[in-house]
Amino acid sequence: MGFKLNIPRQKTPCRKVSYDRKRDAEAAMAAIRTFALHAGGPDPDGHLLNVYWCMDCESYHIGHDRRKGGV
């Protein structure tokens, strides 16, 4: 059993970083929030991130949560 590196795709119709699996996108989102917290950047709760499905490129993206209050 080997190690599988899940690299996001960058050449998509919507020109955003794309993930084939939701689990990979959620892991990347957690890494972004952890980095921001330890780097002294903005509060992770201040700019809530969300994983969403893009119908244009049929993959997952990470973006800001537009709902009021977030998740």
C-alpha positions as CSV (number, residue, x, y, z in Angstrom):
1,M,0.0,0.0,0.0
2,G,1.6,3.2,-1.1
3,F,1.0,6.9,-0.4
4,K,-1.3,8.7,-2.8
5,L,-0.8,12.4,-3.3
6,N,-4.0,14.2,-4.3
7,I,-3.0,17.2,-6.3
8,P,-5.7,19.7,-7.2
9,R,-6.4,20.4,-10.9
10,Q,-5.7,23.9,-12.1
11,K,-6.8,23.9,-15.7
12,T,-10.6,24.1,-15.4
13,P,-13.2,26.1,-17.3
14,C,-13.9,28.3,-14.3
15,R,-10.1,28.9,-13.7
16,K,-10.2,27.9,-10.0
17,V,-8.4,25.2,-8.1
18,S,-10.5,22.1,-8.4
19,Y,-10.7,18.9,-6.3
20,D,-12.1,15.6,-7.6
21,R,-13.3,14.5,-4.2
22,K,-15.1,16.4,-1.5
23,R,-12.9,14.8,1.1
24,D,-9.8,16.3,-0.5
25,A,-11.3,19.7,-0.7
26,E,-12.3,19.6,3.0
27,A,-8.7,18.5,3.9
28,A,-7.3,21.5,1.9
29,M,-9.8,23.8,3.6
30,A,-8.7,22.6,7.0
31,A,-5.1,23.1,6.1
32,I,-5.9,26.7,5.0
33,R,-7.7,27.5,8.2
34,T,-4.8,26.0,10.3
35,F,-2.2,27.9,8.4
36,A,-4.1,31.2,8.8
37,L,-4.5,30.5,12.6
38,H,-0.8,29.8,13.2
39,A,0.5,32.5,10.8
40,G,-1.3,35.2,12.7
41,G,-3.5,36.0,9.8
42,P,-7.2,36.7,9.8
43,D,-9.4,34.8,12.3
44,P,-10.6,31.6,10.6
45,D,-14.1,32.3,11.9
46,G,-14.0,35.8,10.5
47,H,-13.9,34.7,6.9
48,L,-15.8,31.4,6.8
49,L,-14.8,29.0,4.1
50,N,-17.0,26.5,2.3
51,V,-16.6,23.5,0.0
52,Y,-19.0,23.7,-2.9
53,W,-19.7,21.8,-6.1
54,C,-19.1,23.6,-9.4
55,M,-21.4,22.7,-12.2
56,D,-19.2,24.3,-14.9
57,C,-16.1,22.1,-14.3
58,E,-17.9,19.3,-12.4
59,S,-15.5,19.4,-9.4
60,Y,-15.3,20.8,-5.9
61,H,-13.9,24.3,-5.0
62,I,-13.1,26.1,-1.8
63,G,-14.6,29.6,-1.4
64,H,-16.1,32.1,1.1
65,D,-19.4,31.1,2.6
66,R,-22.0,33.7,1.4
67,R,-24.7,32.6,3.8
68,K,-25.2,34.9,6.7
69,G,-23.5,33.5,9.8
70,G,-21.9,30.6,7.9
71,V,-21.8,27.0,9.0
